[in-house]
Amino acid sequence: MRSVLIRTKLKEIEESIGLVEAHLPTTFGAFSQLGLVKDGMYKQLEFALENIFDICAIINQRGP
C-alpha cells in the first residue's frame, strides 16, 4: 500500500516538473513577462514539493 502511494506521488512529481519544463522560457526576462503562466509554474513546483514532503512522511510512518 505504501509503495503504491509513493509511486503515485512520484508520478505526480514527474508530471508537475514536466509541465514546468515545457513552459520554461530560455531567459529570465521572458520568464518575468509570463504573468499567470508564471504563477501556474510556481503552483506546480509547490505541488511537487508538497508531494516530496508527503513521501517523506509516508516513509517515516511506523508500521508495515
DOMI-676613 format. One record per residue (C-alpha): residue number from 1; z negated, y, x negated. Coordinates in steps of 0.25 Angstrom, whole numbers, plus 5000, padded with zeros to 4 digits. Layout:
// residues N
SITE_num_pz_py_px
SITE_NUM_Z_Y_X
...
***
This chain:
// residues 64
SITE_num_pz_py_px
SITE_1_5000_5000_5000
SITE_2_4996_5010_4989
SITE_3_5009_5007_4981
SITE_4_5017_5009_4993
SITE_5_5011_5023_4995
SITE_6_5012_5026_4981
SITE_7_5027_5023_4981
SITE_8_5029_5031_4993
SITE_9_5022_5043_4987
SITE_10_5031_5041_4974
SITE_11_5044_5041_4983
SITE_12_5039_5054_4990
SITE_13_5037_5060_4976
SITE_14_5051_5056_4971
SITE_15_5057_5062_4984
SITE_16_5050_5075_4982
SITE_17_5053_5077_4968
SITE_18_5068_5073_4971
SITE_19_5069_5084_4981
SITE_20_5063_5094_4972
SITE_21_5073_5090_4960
SITE_22_5084_5090_4970
SITE_23_5082_5105_4973
SITE_24_5077_5110_4960
SITE_25_5086_5121_4954
SITE_26_5089_5122_4939
SITE_27_5082_5135_4937
SITE_28_5069_5141_4941
SITE_29_5076_5153_4947
SITE_30_5083_5145_4956
SITE_31_5071_5137_4960
SITE_32_5063_5150_4963
SITE_33_5074_5154_4973
SITE_34_5073_5141_4981
SITE_35_5063_5147_4991
SITE_36_5060_5136_5002
SITE_37_5067_5125_4993
SITE_38_5057_5128_4982
SITE_39_5045_5127_4992
SITE_40_5050_5114_4996
SITE_41_5051_5109_4982
SITE_42_5037_5113_4979
SITE_43_5033_5106_4992
SITE_44_5040_5093_4987
SITE_45_5033_5094_4974
SITE_46_5020_5096_4981
SITE_47_5022_5083_4989
SITE_48_5026_5075_4977
SITE_49_5013_5080_4970
SITE_50_5005_5076_4983
SITE_51_5011_5062_4982
SITE_52_5007_5061_4968
SITE_53_4993_5064_4971
SITE_54_4993_5054_4983
SITE_55_4998_5044_4973
SITE_56_4986_5047_4964
SITE_57_4977_5046_4976
SITE_58_4983_5032_4980
SITE_59_4981_5027_4966
SITE_60_4967_5032_4965
SITE_61_4963_5025_4978
SITE_62_4953_5014_4977
SITE_63_4957_5000_4983
SITE_64_4969_4992_4983
***
